[in-house]
Amino acid sequence: MAGYSSGRRRIAVYKPVQTGVLSGDSGDTDDVARLLSEAGVPREVLTTAEGQRLSAPMAPPPAAAIDQVPLLSLDDHAERIAALLRDHDLVLVEGSGGVLVELDGQAHNIADLSNLIGRNVDRNVGVVLVGRPDLGTLNHTLLSLEALYRRGVRVLGTVLGGWPSNPQALHETNRDYIRNIHAEDGTSVPLLGTIPLGWGSAAGD
């Protein structure tokens, strides 16, 4: 939505590995298309794509083993993202699990994919880290940021999803702490916003 509001008129959303859905079922990129349409973004502006779809609701390597198929390589994903970049003003890549969840059966993860794209496709690539406001989020956020920085990944900021309508002290103090996180070089890691709990759920879910 922010990309469209800033004047981008050709936007692509790519998910390297979609797990836990069958062929023909609605996946995460379908949810993105629905949400943007409901927010007023014309459907013709948006392209959605998946690298690979696996049926089991788990991390890509065991899901691929259950389906008895090989996982796409990191280079395969980078080539698909590069192709989308040639025809779009903005390409968003949604991870499959956390920062260090393996994507390709060769111990490479979304942080490695970000680095590969930054080297070979687009130097402006950056990561937005999404977390929850609940107990444990500080450890998760700090560890994920450390993993990204140690790999030389540019971090654009953080987002808290699942923000409750009636936040408790735990949620508010976690938000305030995350808002004041700084990178190792002393620069601020901005909290870009919060997403309300249940936002994006299809009617009847």
Disulfide bonds with the S-S distance in Angstrom:
none
